[in-house]
Amino acid sequence: MAVLGAGAIARDHVAALAQVPGMRLAHVVDRHPERAAALAALAEGATWSTDPASAWSDGIDVTAVCTSPESHAEFSVAALEAGRAVLLEKPAALNVADTDRILAAARTAGRPLLVAQTARFQPVHLEVARAVAEGAIGTPRLAHLTWYTGHVWPGGWRGWQLNPSRSGGHVAHNGVHALDLLTWVMDDEPVRVFARPCRTWAPGMPTPDSFQILVRFAGGALATVELCYALAERGTFVRRLVLSGTTGTLHHSSEDEPRAHSASPVAPASIDGAMTEQTRHLRDVLDGVAAPLTAPHQIRAALAAALAAQLSADEGRPVDVKEVC
């Protein structure tokens, strides 16, 4: 694998690669030579460069696009056109037209495209999706998703993450995780959203740290999403999911799990190891024994819903998803 970008998320991918037999970091690209060299040094034999085209050169099987979102379409399309599989960080792009370009390039090249919607690979969500697919609750009709996360404010985010023209805005940038997850487990596409942003105890930050989204799906199902990054201690989590269908209900709360007591916060077992599981899945995709878990119509639907939610938060009104398509 070649990794394009050498920031924090790229480092997470490199750490996951080291845990998966059959996968190897071969090359790192970053515009900052010192960052590229430092990340490449974590894997024996890995090389580095500042030239993006080297991320899809001979000897590379898959290009991991880990740059900021405004460059996702350019780099993903180039890698696919060069015949490489692509692991693309979320959000897939900053608009639906660019997402369509990426999907078209993958379709034309006949190469795998996996968007790093890592929440899908958290153990609890894999189990919930499996249960829903097996008919445990009938047809999903209502979902309530709450993700509270500890972070350090201000300073927890930097640069492009605070610039809506580069990140898409906080609701789009991080809300796409939840909207993708619900699109997947409910097997339906959002058609209307209403989002409300909120600043909790970081009023000086240039972006709201928390938000809520009401979602209506094409089949009439409803969902509420609540994301908060204002828990006092970095690395702490509170996660809840209630999913009700026509014949039953699934429920999970991280508060019901055994809690480890250590000097540093420990992630709940229900969400731990997702990046490694995602990398195992990517290996299976490359080996031809699995299809990418993020299907093209889901990639498009989740991104469109996230962009619509951002527009709703910005303008303070409900937004039909088709407005951004």
C-alpha positions in Angstrom: 0.0 0.0 0.0 1.0 3.6 -0.6 -0.3 6.2 1.8 -0.9 9.6 0.4 -0.8 12.1 3.2 1.1 11.7 6.5 -1.2 13.2 9.1 -2.8 11.5 12.1 -5.3 9.4 10.2 -2.5 8.1 7.9 -0.6 7.1 10.9 -3.6 5.1 12.2 -3.8 3.3 8.8 -0.1 2.5 9.0 -0.5 1.1 12.5 -3.4 -1.1 11.3 -1.4 -2.3 8.4 1.2 -3.7 10.8 -1.5 -5.8 12.4 -2.7 -7.5 9.2 -0.7 -10.3 7.5 -0.5 -10.0 3.8 -0.6 -6.2 3.9 2.5 -4.0 3.8 3.3 -0.3 3.7 5.5 0.3 0.7 5.5 4.1 0.2 4.4 7.4 1.8 3.7 10.6 0.1 3.4 14.0 1.7 4.2 17.6 0.6 6.3 17.9 3.8 9.4 15.7 3.4 10.0 15.4 7.1 6.5 14.1 7.7 6.7 11.6 4.8 10.1 10.3 6.0 8.9 10.0 9.6 5.8 7.9 8.6 7.8 5.7 6.2 10.3 5.0 8.9 7.6 3.1 10.8 7.7 0.2 8.3 10.7 -1.7 7.2 11.6 -1.0 3.6 9.0 1.7 3.0 10.1 4.6 0.8 8.8 8.1 0.7 8.3 11.0 -1.7 6.7 14.4 -2.2 5.3 13.5 -5.6 1.7 12.4 -5.5 2.0 10.3 -8.7 4.4 8.0 -6.9 1.4 6.8 -4.8 0.1 4.9 -7.8 3.3 3.9 -9.4 4.4 0.4 -10.4 4.6 -2.0 -7.4 1.7 -0.4 -5.6 -1.5 -2.4 -5.3 -3.6 0.1 -3.4 -3.5 3.8 -2.8 -4.8 5.1 0.5 -5.9 8.7 0.0 -5.5 10.3 3.4 -5.2 13.9 2.4 -7.7 16.6 3.3 -11.1 16.2 1.6 -10.7 19.0 -1.1 -8.1 16.8 -2.8 -9.8 13.5 -2.6 -11.4 13.5 -6.0 -8.2 14.5 -7.8 -6.0 11.9 -6.2 -8.6 9.1 -6.2 -9.5 9.5 -9.8 -5.8 9.5 -10.8 -5.0 6.4 -8.8 -8.0 4.5 -10.2 -7.2 5.6 -13.7 -3.7 4.2 -13.1 -5.3 0.8 -12.3 -4.9 1.0 -8.5 -7.4 0.0 -5.9 -8.3 3.0 -3.6 -8.9 3.3 0.1 -10.4 6.7 0.5 -10.7 8.6 3.7 -14.0 10.1 4.5 -15.8 12.3 3.5 -15.4 11.0 0.0 -15.5 14.5 -1.4 -16.8 18.0 -0.8 -19.7 17.7 -3.2 -21.8 15.1 -5.0 -20.4 15.9 -8.4 -16.9 15.0 -7.3 -18.2 11.8 -5.6 -19.8 10.8 -8.9 -16.5 11.4 -10.7 -14.7 9.0 -8.2 -17.4 6.4 -8.5 -17.4 6.6 -12.3 -13.6 6.2 -12.3 -13.8 3.1 -10.2 -16.5 1.7 -12.4 -14.6 2.4 -15.6 -11.3 1.1 -14.2 -12.9 -2.0 -12.7 -10.8 -1.5 -9.5 -12.1 -1.6 -5.9 -13.0 1.5 -4.0 -13.4 1.4 -0.3 -14.3 4.5 1.6 -13.0 4.5 5.2 -16.3 4.6 7.0 -14.5 3.0 9.9 -17.6 3.1 12.2 -19.0 0.2 10.1 -16.1 -2.0 11.3 -16.6 -1.4 15.0 -17.5 -4.7 16.6 -20.9 -3.6 17.9 -21.9 -2.2 14.5 -20.8 -5.4 12.7 -23.0 -7.4 15.1 -26.0 -5.0 14.7 -25.7 -5.1 10.9 -25.5 -8.9 10.9 -28.6 -9.2 13.1 -30.6 -6.8 11.0 -29.6 -8.7 7.8 -30.7 -11.9 9.4 -34.2 -10.4 10.1 -33.8 -10.0 13.9 -36.0 -6.9 14.0 -37.9 -7.0 10.7 -37.7 -3.8 8.8 -35.9 -0.9 10.6 -38.2 2.0 11.3 -36.6 4.1 14.0 -33.0 4.7 15.1 -31.4 6.8 17.8 -27.7 7.2 17.7 -25.6 9.0 20.4 -21.9 9.4 20.2 -20.2 11.5 22.9 -16.4 11.7 22.7 -13.8 13.3 24.8 -11.5 15.9 23.2 -9.1 18.6 24.1 -10.4 22.1 23.2 -9.2 24.3 21.8 -6.3 22.8 19.9 -7.8 19.4 19.4 -8.3 20.2 15.7 -6.0 22.1 13.4 -5.9 23.8 10.0 -8.1 22.2 7.4 -10.4 20.6 10.0 -11.5 24.1 11.1 -11.9 25.4 7.5 -15.3 24.5 6.0 -14.0 25.1 2.5 -11.5 22.2 3.1 -13.3 19.9 5.5 -16.9 20.5 4.4 -17.8 21.7 7.9 -18.0 19.8 11.1 -21.5 18.4 10.5 -20.5 17.0 7.1 -17.0 16.0 8.1 -17.9 13.9 11.1 -21.7 13.5 10.6 -21.0 11.4 7.6 -19.8 8.6 9.9 -23.2 8.4 11.5 -25.2 8.9 8.4 -23.2 6.3 6.5 -23.7 3.8 9.4 -27.5 4.4 9.4 -27.7 4.2 5.6 -26.0 0.8 5.8 -27.8 -0.9 8.7 -31.2 0.5 7.7 -30.7 -0.3 4.0 -32.3 2.9 3.1 -31.3 6.4 1.8 -31.9 9.7 3.7 -34.1 12.1 1.8 -34.6 15.0 4.3 -32.5 16.2 7.3 -32.7 18.9 9.9 -29.5 19.7 11.8 -28.7 21.9 14.7 -25.2 22.8 15.8 -24.2 23.6 19.3 -21.1 25.0 21.0 -20.6 23.4 24.4 -17.6 24.4 26.5 -15.5 25.6 23.6 -17.2 28.8 22.6 -13.9 30.2 21.1 -13.7 27.4 18.5 -14.5 28.5 14.9 -16.7 25.5 14.4 -19.5 24.0 16.6 -18.1 21.0 18.6 -21.5 19.2 18.7 -24.6 18.8 16.7 -27.9 16.9 16.3 -29.5 15.7 13.1 -33.1 14.5 12.4 -33.2 12.2 9.4 -36.1 10.9 7.3 -35.4 8.0 5.0 -37.0 7.2 1.6 -39.0 4.3 3.0 -40.4 6.5 5.8 -38.1 5.5 8.6 -36.8 8.1 11.0 -33.5 8.6 12.9 -32.0 11.0 15.4 -28.3 11.5 15.5 -26.4 13.3 18.3 -22.6 13.8 18.1 -20.8 15.6 20.9 -17.0 16.2 21.2 -17.1 17.9 24.5 -16.5 15.2 27.2 -13.9 16.5 29.6 -11.3 13.9 29.1 -9.7 13.2 25.7 -10.1 9.5 24.7 -13.3 8.9 26.6 -16.5 7.7 24.9 -20.2 7.2 25.5 -21.9 5.4 22.7 -25.6 4.4 22.4 -27.6 2.9 19.6 -31.3 1.9 19.6 -32.7 0.4 16.5 -36.4 -0.5 16.3 -38.0 -2.4 13.5 -41.4 -4.0 12.6 -40.7 -7.1 14.8 -38.1 -6.1 17.4 -35.5 -3.8 18.8 -31.7 -3.8 19.2 -30.1 -1.7 21.9 -26.5 -1.1 22.9 -24.9 1.3 25.3 -21.2 1.5 26.1 -22.2 2.4 29.6 -23.2 -1.3 30.1 -19.7 -2.6 29.3 -16.9 -3.4 31.8 -14.7 -0.4 32.3 -11.0 -0.6 32.4 -9.2 1.7 34.9 -5.8 2.9 33.8 -3.7 6.0 33.6 -5.1 6.7 30.0 -8.7 6.3 28.9 -9.4 3.0 27.2 -11.9 2.8 24.3 -14.9 0.5 24.9 -14.4 -3.0 23.5 -17.5 -2.5 21.4 -15.7 0.1 19.2 -12.1 -0.9 19.6 -10.0 -2.4 16.7 -12.2 -1.0 13.9 -9.2 0.3 11.8 -7.5 -3.1 11.9 -10.8 -4.9 11.0 -11.2 -2.4 8.1 -7.7 -3.3 6.9 -8.4 -7.0 7.0 -11.5 -6.4 4.9 -9.4 -4.4 2.4 -7.0 -7.3 2.2 -10.0 -9.6 1.4 -11.2 -7.2 -1.2 -7.8 -7.2 -2.9 -7.7 -11.0 -2.7 -11.0 -11.1 -4.5 -12.9 -12.9 -1.7 -15.0 -9.9 -0.6 -16.7 -6.9 -2.2 -16.0 -3.4 -0.7 -18.4 -3.0 2.2 -19.2 0.6 1.1 -21.3 0.1 -2.0 -21.3 2.9 -4.5 -25.0 3.9 -3.9 -24.3 4.1 -0.1 -21.1 6.2 -0.6 -23.2 8.7 -2.6 -26.2 8.6 -0.3 -24.2 9.1 2.9 -22.1 12.0 1.5 -25.2 13.7 0.1 -27.0 13.4 3.4 -24.0 14.8 5.2 -23.8 17.8 2.9 -27.5 18.4 3.3 -27.1 18.3 7.1 -24.3 20.8 6.9 -26.5 23.1 4.8 -29.3 22.7 7.3 -27.1 23.6 10.2 -25.7 26.6 8.3 -29.2 27.9 7.3 -31.3 26.7 10.2 -33.9 25.0 8.1 -34.8 21.4 7.1 -33.2 20.4 3.8 -34.2 17.9 1.2 -31.1 15.8 0.3 -31.9 16.3 -3.4 -31.0 20.0 -2.9 -27.3 19.1 -2.8 -27.4 16.5 -5.6 
